Amino acid sequence: MKKVRIREQSCITKNCPRIYQIVFVLLVDPMLATGGSLICATDVLVENGVKPENILFVNLFSVEEGLENVQKKFPDMKILTLSIDDYMNDAKYIVPGVGDFGDRYYGTTD
């Protein structure tokens, strides 16, 4: 299987029950680069009744560009990040960062 890298995010799976009460969501991902994945995930939660102010996103590494993209769309969502790295390279990897976290975790490096 060949891995194809795309820059624009799209939601592959949307399996979320409709929320009919006040709930608080802890959303966790190791990295926030462009913010595309987080925006997709948050869109799904909001479409199903979760208010952005009731979402706390927790991660290890972020870059300012991604934080700004998310905050533009969801200014009331809370974000807790361990480290804000310098920038993203042309491949949209966080620099210095840790490389592709998914590849490292699942052992799927090219």
Summary of the structure (lengths in Angstrom):
residues: 110
radius of gyration: 14.6
end to end distance: 10.1
largest distance: 44.2
contacts: 279
relative contact order: 0.19
helix: 28%
strand: 25%
